[in-house]
Amino acid sequence: MPLSNRLPCTAVALALALGGCAAVGPEFRPPAAPAGPAGAGYAMVGDPAAPGARLDPEARSAGPWWEAFGDPDLDRVVRQALAESPSVAEAGATLARYQAEVRAARGAQAPEVTANGSAQRERINTQAFGFNFPTPTITLYSIGAGVSYDLDLFGGKRRATEAAQARADQAARQADAAFLALSGNVALQAMRVAGLRARIAAVEAVIADDRRTIDMVRKAEALGGQAPSAITGGRAQLAEDEALLPPLQRELDMARHQLALLVGKSPAEWSPPDFDMARLTAPAEIPLSLPSTLVRRRPDILAAEAELHAATAEIGVAVAAQYPDIRLSATLTQSTMKPEQLFNYSSSGWNLLSGVTSPVFDGGRLKAERRAAEATARVSLARYQQTVLRAFVQVSDALAALGSDQQRIAALGRAGDAATARVRDAEAAYRLGGGALIQVVDAQRQLSRARQALAEAQAQRFADLVELYAATATDWRKG
């Protein structure tokens, strides 16, 4: 075989042989699941038990969790937010960007083929070569192609591709986290709207009682059983209770505006439904994934793991830069002064080239870049560990809050019953002339506070259920 034919074959064989070399740098392995006693949960000793919560190794990953509350309006608004919110569009665009960077990194590993063509008019200066000839003017036509390939001897490009893929995985997990956060925030605002409407309804009920008391005083006054000044206390109580409504209405308006923002609309073009706690149902049972399973499901933990993977791969990129690099290239060019002869064999020329570059002296730059990459990986590991710990604390907080919510709701229910009975007794005593108006007013104040506190506690329980979902990323529905 002629030497000219053997050279390309030799180059290809060498490329294939060297391309199979292992990439330098550490191999990434996901951090081990948290150690702990078998069946260990999230609660700290002394935390109140959350009703219905139990560890379940088969608890499923995140799904349409908000359906567990049984409110079609909530389902519709969450789905609208996931479809139209700018935050979701931002997460999707970020993911698309990193996916494109992965394709670019993979493309850098493949042979690079280029094509060129030119037509140039040139006047040749024969005097410059020592000839006393007339200076001719020529037209030169040229077309050609070239191919080059980096052998990636120590795997720097492969590690760069690995890092780019890990960054894309991180962006995908962050997109999942954005979906989870958005659905949770929408549900939290919906619970806030429902709770505020319940508190407003409680105040309005108290105001109705105040007016009923004033009417009762008027009747007593008309019968001569009460002085005209007695109605002043009832009117003062009515004004005091009416003053509670504007702040609550302001909070409700702000919560509704925030819902519009989450959905991706302005308050002028979209209004949320009138969420009502009476239409919401709380899951009777809440299966929780084990801590060792949570770290493999929660999006922010998976994003932190992908970030650690990318940082580990970047160490390999920095290490490979300290070693020699071999690049093969070949070009074929057809040049002639007559276009009709452009594809003749006599117009062709070619070359094969192999080149080696190796760092000799760089002022310590490459070693410093490697140390920086190693430090970045340590930062990512610490960030991953902190993310896991934060996730466990959030689950513990939500479980403890649910336990406290249950205790508070039960106590406030008893307080409300007692306050209602006291109002009934005070009103009856007042009608019969055995009680004072101040006793009726005081009893109604206590009832007003109990009703508002109960509505607030019930709304907080629904909000804490949402927080628990966001912390565990677990689908509570069984099917």
Buried (B, 14 or more C-beta within 10 A) or exposed (E): EEEEEEEEEEBEEBBEEEBEEEBBBEEBEEBEBBEEEEEEBBBEEEBBEBBBBEBBEEBBBBBEBBBBBEBEBBBEBBBBBBEBBEBBEEBBEBBEEBBEBBEEBBEBBEEEEEEEEEEEEEEBEEEEEEEEEEEEEEEEBBBBBBBBBBBBBBBBBBBBBBBBBBBBBBBBBBBBBBBBBBBBBBBBBBBBBBBBBBBBBBBBBBBEBBBEBBEBBBEBBEEEEBEEEBBEBBBEBBEBBBEBBEEBEEBBEBBBBBBBBBBBBEBEEBEBBEBBBEBBEBBEEBBBBBBBBBBEBBBBBBBBBBBBBBBBBBBBBBBBBBBEBBBBBBBEBBBBEEEEEBEEEEBBEEEEEBEEEEEEEEEEEBEEBBEEBBEBBEEBBEBBBEBBEBBBEBBBBBBBBBBBBBBBBEEBBEBBEEBBEBBEBBBEBBBEEEBEBEBBBBBBBBBBBBBBBBBBBBBBBBBBBBBBBBBBBBBBEEE
